[in-house]
Amino acid sequence: MIKIDGSQKSGSGTILRLSVALASILNQPLHIYNIRQNRPQPGLRPQHLEAVLTAAKLCNAEVKGAVLGSRELWFTPKEIKGGDFEAEIGTAGSIPMLIMTVLPICIFAEKSIRLNVLRGGTDVSHSPTINYMRFVFLPILRRMGMDAEITVHKYGYYPKGMGEVTLKVEPTEELKPLCLEDFGKLEIVRGVSVCTFLADRRVAERQATTAKTHLQRYGLKADVQIVNDRSNPLQKGSSLVLWAETDRGAVLGADSIGELGKTSESVGVEAAEKLYTEISSKATVDVHLADMIIPYVALARGKSTYLTRALSDHLETNIWLAETLLHVKFNVKRVNGLYKVEKVR
């Protein structure tokens, strides 16, 4: 049995998510305790609980301790069959975080998986936005041989959520390694600016215009798509994602969400400044993508390498878990002001 102390490293939900995913792939029982020990509200929150229960559906797992607030969980997986599934968060809990839990499992299914996720948050704090997942995260995984797509039916924001998306994944026989050792030359900067039932205030347009103007000060020209969404009349909101691509395959993303009391212009400046920080560092993946791709790099055969500007708690945690459960080896070292992340075996 795999035993994981959830208070180690970041002590966050990422330990729960990745432990459940890797236990499912390895088809080994998991006992995880001290779940989210280092968070203000330890234990399982609604989005974590639904992520665990959804993972259990995918691999026919037996689960004990899966209740709100639980700090201890037993998860015994079986075969990953595939098929059609549904998940329902019921709060503004993060849909992208749920997807990050189950996506590695889907790779190893016997047949394609279609997962519909209801009543959650697509664009909420402390989580990548759904369009970051669509336009930054998934394109990198496609380079590694993964066939997955996300369709947004309803955008969902804090506090009501009510978002809905569908994840479709085809099984992958083998993931290819990822080699991004050189930033190269910047080719394009793109973005998607979304507002839901806020078109009358030109929110999406203002976010996009401000972001483009801010990036122009750094000599960067951006093409930002404006989406005046009407999918969710129960929860107004907005988000902006920007990303940059280079001729050597580097992908750097940044996002920002609208909040009560936060102007559309602030959203635009925040996302633009974040992206410029990434671009100016000459990293090959942004600081969030760096930790999100660890499980896929760990599962891929062969050596992978990429550069990131910061060694985050989540990155260190994901490397520790991958090394512990998959018996792979990573090296992380400073190179010209960046962190070079290598999976060496």
N, C-alpha and C positions, 0 to 999 in steps of 0.2 A: 504493500500500500504506500502511495505517495503521501508524505506528511509535510505540510507547509505552514509555517508560522507567519500569519498575515501582518504581524507587527514589524517584520524585518524590512530593511531598506526604506522605501517611501511609506510603508504602512497604509497604502491606499487601495482603492478598488481595482487598480491595474493588476495587483497580485491575484485577486479573486478571479478576474476575467481571464487572465492568461493561464492560471493554474487549471481552471475548468476546461479551457480549450485544449491544452496540451494533454491533460488526463484523458479527454475524449479521444484524441488522436492516437494516444499510446494504448488505449483500451485498458487503462489501469485505474483501480479505485483510488479516490483522493479523500484525504481528511485535511481540511484547512481550518485553522482556529485563529483567534485574535483578528477576525475579519475587520478590515478598515480601522485598525486600532488607533492610528494616528490622526484620524479625522474628528472634527467637532462632534459629529453624530456617528459613533462607531456602529459596526454591524451592517446588516443588509437594509438598504433603502429600496423603495419600490423598483427603480430601474435595475438595481443589482439583482434583486429577487427575480424579476422577470427575465433577465439575461440568463440566470442559472436555470430557470424552468424551461426556457426556450432551448438552451443547450441540451438539457435533458431530453426534450422531445426529439432532437436531431439524432441522438445516439441511444435512445431508449434506456436512459439511465435511471437507476434507483437513487432517490435523493432523501436524505434525512437532515433536518435542521433548516429547511428552506422556508422560513417565516420572517416577517418584517422584524428587524432589530437583531436577528440572530447573529452571533459572533463565531459560530462554529457550524461546519457543514460537512456532511459525508456524501460523496458523489461517486456512484459506481456505474460507469458507462458500459454499453454493449455495442453492437454493430451500428455504423452510421449508414442508414439505409437511403435517405433522400426522399423526395416527394414534396408535397405542399404543406406548409405550416403557417400558423398564425400566432402572433404575440401581441399582448395588450398591456402597455405600461400603466395607463390610468392616471398619470400625472404629467407634469412637464419634464419628467425624467428623460435623459438623453437617448434618443434613438441611435445616433452614431455610436455611442458607447455600447449599446446592445449589439449592434452590428459588429463591432470590433471583437466582442466575445465569441460570436458564433461563426464569423467568416473563416477563420482557420480550419474549423471543424468541417465546413462545407466542402473544402478542397478534397477531402478524403471520403466523400459519400459514394455510395454505389451508383447513384444516378443523380440527375440534376435536382437542385433544391430551389424552391420558390417560397420565400418567407415574406408574409405581409405583416408589417408592424403598425399597430393602431394606437391612437390616443397617447402620443408621447411628444417630446420636444425635438424638433429638427434643428433648431438654432437656439441654444441655451448656453449659459455661462459654464466655464470649466469643462468644455467639450468642443471638439471640432464641429463646425457647421456641416450640414448635410451636403452643401455644395463643395466644401473642402474635400469631403469624402469622394464626391463624384468627379471632381476636376483635378485633384492633386493626388490623393491616396490611391484610388483605383487605377489610374493610368500607370503609376509606378508598378503596381502588382501585375498589370497586363504585360509589362515588359518581362516580368519573371515567369510568364506563361499562364497566368491565372485568367479565367474567363468569368467576369462578374460585372453586374451592372445594378445601379440603384435608380428607381423611378420614384419621383416625389408626386404624391397625389394631393397631399395637404401639408402646407408648412405649419409648424407648431412652435409657439414661443411661451416663455414664462408670463404669467403663472398658470394658465389653463392647459397649455400644451395642445392637445387635440390634433396633432400632426399625424400623417400616415404616409408610409413609404413601402415599396416592394423591393426586396433584394432577390436577385436571380443569380445563381452560381452553377457553373458546370464543373464536374469533378476534373481534377488535374492530375495527370499521371506523375509528373515530376516538375517541381519548381526549378527555374533556372537561377543561377547566381546573379547578383547585382554588382556591377563594377562601375563606380562613379568616382574616379580618382582625380578628375580635373574639371574645374568650373568651366573653362573654355570661354566662348564669346556669347554674350547675351543676345538671344534671337528675338524673343517676343515677350510682352507682358500682357496678360489678359485678365478678365474679371467678370463676375456676375453680381449685379446689385439687385436685390429682391426686396419688395415691400408687399405686405398683405393688407388689403383694404385701407391703404394710405396713399393711393394715387392722387387724391385730391390735394394732398400736401406735397406732392412731387418728391416723396421721400427717396425712392430708388434713384431717381434722376439726381437729386442733390448729393446723395452718397457717392454716386459714380463721378459726378463732375468735380467734387472736392478731391476725391482720390486721384483723379487724372491730373488736376491742377497741381496737387502736392507733389506727385511724382515728376511732373515736368520741371519742377525746381531742381531736381537731381539729374535732369537730362534724360528722363525716361518717358517714353510714350506708351500709353496703355490703351487697349481696346476693351471697354467694359460694356457688357450686355445689360440692358435695363429690363427688369421683369416686374410688371405691375400685376401682382398675383391677387386672385379673388377666390382662392380655394378654401379658406377657413374663416367664415364670418364670425366665429366665436372668439377668435384671438388675433387681434392686429399685432403686427411686428415687422421687423426688417433685419436684413443681414447683408454682408458684403464679403466676397472672397476675391482675392487677387492671387495670381501666380505668374512666375517667370520661368521660361525654358531657355536653355542654352544649346549651342551646337554640339556639346559633348554629353548631352543627355541629363544634365542637372535640372532638377525641378524644385523650386522654392515657393511655398505658399504662405499666405497670411489671411486671417479673416477677422471680422468684427461684427458684433450684433447690436441692434438698436435696443435701448432700454428707456424706461420712463425717466424723463429729465435729461436724457442724452440727445443732443442734436444730431441730425443727419450728417451735418458737416463734421462733427466729432467722430462719427463712425468712419467716414471717409478718410480723415486724417490718420486715425488709429491704424486702419488696415494698411494704408500707404506707407506709414512710418515703419510698421512691422516688416513689410516686404522689403523696403529699402535697407533695413538693418540686415536682413538675410542676404540680399544681393551684394551689398558692400563687403560682407564678410568673405565672399568667394567660396562659400560652402557649396556642396553639391546636393544636399537635401536640407530642408529647414529643420528647426530645432524640434518640432512636433513630429514630423515625418520620421525623424531619426529614431525615435523610440517605437513608433507605430509599426515599422517594417521589421523590427527585430525577430518576431516569431517566424516570418516568412523567409528571411535570410537564414535563420537557424535551421529551418526545414529544407531549404534548398541544398542540393548537392554541390560541393565545390566551394571555392573561396569567394567571398564577397567583400567589397570595400566601398566605403563612402566617407564623406567629410561633413561634419556639422560644427556649428560655431560654439555650442555649449554642451556640457555634459549634465543633462537634467537628471532629477531623481527618478523619473519614469524610465529614462534610458538605462541607467544603472540597474534599476529593478528588473527590467525586462531581460537584460543580459544575464543577470544573476539567475533568474528563473529558467531561461533557456539553457544555460550551462548546467544547472542542477537537474533538470528533468530530461533534457535531450542529450546530455553528455557531449555537447559541442564545446568549442573553445573560441572565445573572442579575445582580441587584443585591442586596447584603446590607448592611443598615445597622442601627445601634442605634436603637431606639425605645422609650422608657420602660422601660429596663432589659432589654428583650428584643431578639432579632435578627429583623428583618423580612426574610424571604427572598422575593424577587420574580423570577419569570421574565418578562422584559419583552419579549422577542421570540424 
